[in-house]
Amino acid sequence: MTDAALDQPLPDDGFWRHALRNRSFVIGAVLTLLIATMALVSFFWTPYSVFELAVANRMKGLSAEHWFGTDHFGRDLLSMIMVGARASIAVAVVAVGIGIVLGVPLGCYAAARGGWIDEALMRVNDLVFAFPALLSAVMITAIFGPSATNAIIAIGIFNIPVFARVARAGALSLWPREFILAARAAGKSKGLITVEHILPNIISLLLVQGTIQFALGILAEAGLSYLGLGTQPPMPSWGRMLFDAQTRMMAAPHLALFPGFAIVLTVLGLNLLGDGLRDILDPRLRRVR
């Protein structure tokens, strides 16, 4: 495979043909679409209101009226999981968006400039990367208080060095290529080369990393909510539901089973989707197959 081949986008007519033959992509897409649809539907309809308490129905098991049972306040568990999906996805989407918008330009700029600028940016990048999202959330919460917004900021800050590393590594592997050297010889600036040639050729790396970070964002949001640092009551959250269920496991195991299962399905679907996208979008893997 030549350098010029890497510079050509994959044909659109072949994407879905390869995608439908990729088992990881199909399973991941179905699971992800299921969770996303559930979250979208929750904006317009849920079986019951998640903000109305019904103490007379507290901790009921699975039934025709309540498919997933009820919690210790009598709220319908299926409705809470649907609305909780909305909160988890929103936090993860915005946090990953922060990482992409700030991290990708930073990594591309470092790769384009090189020298001490690249070294300095990467050392700052390492410093930020040394603080996990959970630790960042604890520090932010200590200053501003717990909220979904602070969880988004904490997870987003953690995503910046991740995308910066991926973008820089991908860009560095392309700068010595012949088609990049030809563009430089033609008088194009490094910024224009980055936009026209570097970014289109690392988009598959960013897409795969995006799905991975999205899954990690779901887990991080659940973990922060479990600790009381993320989405705050009365808005349902999968992590908060697990926290409320931990002291009631023997009496009502369904309180932990269904939100935990929702987290597992979401993370599994996103990871499988990322693996499938990697196989489909990477020209090397496409041509090996």
ChimeraX attribute file (.defattr): number of C-alpha atoms within 10 A of each C-alpha:
attribute: neighborCount
match mode: 1-to-1
recipient: residues
	/A:1	8
	/A:2	9
	/A:3	13
	/A:4	11
	/A:5	11
	/A:6	19
	/A:7	17
	/A:8	12
	/A:9	11
	/A:10	15
	/A:11	7
	/A:12	8
	/A:13	8
	/A:14	10
	/A:15	13
	/A:16	11
	/A:17	11
	/A:18	18
	/A:19	18
	/A:20	13
	/A:21	12
	/A:22	17
	/A:23	15
	/A:24	21
	/A:25	25
	/A:26	17
	/A:27	18
	/A:28	24
	/A:29	19
	/A:30	15
	/A:31	20
	/A:32	21
	/A:33	15
	/A:34	15
	/A:35	21
	/A:36	17
	/A:37	14
	/A:38	20
	/A:39	21
	/A:40	15
	/A:41	14
	/A:42	19
	/A:43	11
	/A:44	7
	/A:45	13
	/A:46	17
	/A:47	15
	/A:48	15
	/A:49	13
	/A:50	21
	/A:51	14
	/A:52	12
	/A:53	15
	/A:54	14
	/A:55	13
	/A:56	10
	/A:57	17
	/A:58	16
	/A:59	22
	/A:60	20
	/A:61	16
	/A:62	13
	/A:63	10
	/A:64	7
	/A:65	11
	/A:66	18
	/A:67	14
	/A:68	21
	/A:69	23
	/A:70	27
	/A:71	26
	/A:72	19
	/A:73	15
	/A:74	18
	/A:75	24
	/A:76	29
	/A:77	27
	/A:78	20
	/A:79	23
	/A:80	27
	/A:81	27
	/A:82	28
	/A:83	25
	/A:84	27
	/A:85	27
	/A:86	22
	/A:87	22
	/A:88	27
	/A:89	20
	/A:90	18
	/A:91	27
	/A:92	24
	/A:93	19
	/A:94	18
	/A:95	27
	/A:96	29
	/A:97	17
	/A:98	21
	/A:99	23
	/A:100	23
	/A:101	13
	/A:102	17
	/A:103	27
	/A:104	23
	/A:105	18
	/A:106	23
	/A:107	27
	/A:108	27
	/A:109	21
	/A:110	25
	/A:111	25
	/A:112	20
	/A:113	13
	/A:114	13
	/A:115	10
	/A:116	10
	/A:117	14
	/A:118	18
	/A:119	14
	/A:120	13
	/A:121	18
	/A:122	19
	/A:123	12
	/A:124	12
	/A:125	20
	/A:126	14
	/A:127	11
	/A:128	17
	/A:129	16
	/A:130	13
	/A:131	14
	/A:132	15
	/A:133	24
	/A:134	19
	/A:135	15
	/A:136	20
	/A:137	26
	/A:138	18
	/A:139	14
	/A:140	18
	/A:141	18
	/A:142	11
	/A:143	9
	/A:144	9
	/A:145	14
	/A:146	21
	/A:147	19
	/A:148	19
	/A:149	14
	/A:150	22
	/A:151	29
	/A:152	26
	/A:153	19
	/A:154	27
	/A:155	30
	/A:156	26
	/A:157	24
	/A:158	28
	/A:159	28
	/A:160	25
	/A:161	27
	/A:162	22
	/A:163	28
	/A:164	28
	/A:165	21
	/A:166	18
	/A:167	28
	/A:168	24
	/A:169	17
	/A:170	21
	/A:171	23
	/A:172	17
	/A:173	12
	/A:174	22
	/A:175	19
	/A:176	11
	/A:177	15
	/A:178	13
	/A:179	18
	/A:180	21
	/A:181	14
	/A:182	11
	/A:183	16
	/A:184	15
	/A:185	10
	/A:186	9
	/A:187	9
	/A:188	15
	/A:189	11
	/A:190	18
	/A:191	14
	/A:192	12
	/A:193	18
	/A:194	22
	/A:195	13
	/A:196	14
	/A:197	20
	/A:198	24
	/A:199	19
	/A:200	14
	/A:201	21
	/A:202	20
	/A:203	15
	/A:204	19
	/A:205	20
	/A:206	20
	/A:207	15
	/A:208	22
	/A:209	22
	/A:210	22
	/A:211	21
	/A:212	19
	/A:213	27
	/A:214	27
	/A:215	25
	/A:216	19
	/A:217	29
	/A:218	28
	/A:219	20
	/A:220	26
	/A:221	33
	/A:222	28
	/A:223	20
	/A:224	26
	/A:225	27
	/A:226	19
	/A:227	15
	/A:228	17
	/A:229	24
	/A:230	30
	/A:231	28
	/A:232	14
	/A:233	12
	/A:234	9
	/A:235	13
	/A:236	24
	/A:237	27
	/A:238	31
	/A:239	28
	/A:240	25
	/A:241	23
	/A:242	21
	/A:243	19
	/A:244	16
	/A:245	21
	/A:246	13
	/A:247	11
	/A:248	16
	/A:249	14
	/A:250	9
	/A:251	10
	/A:252	19
	/A:253	15
	/A:254	22
	/A:255	26
	/A:256	20
	/A:257	14
	/A:258	19
	/A:259	26
	/A:260	17
	/A:261	12
	/A:262	17
	/A:263	21
	/A:264	14
	/A:265	17
	/A:266	23
	/A:267	23
	/A:268	17
	/A:269	26
	/A:270	29
	/A:271	25
	/A:272	22
	/A:273	26
	/A:274	27
	/A:275	20
	/A:276	24
	/A:277	23
	/A:278	20
	/A:279	22
	/A:280	25
	/A:281	20
	/A:282	18
	/A:283	19
	/A:284	12
	/A:285	11
	/A:286	13
	/A:287	9
	/A:288	7
	/A:289	9
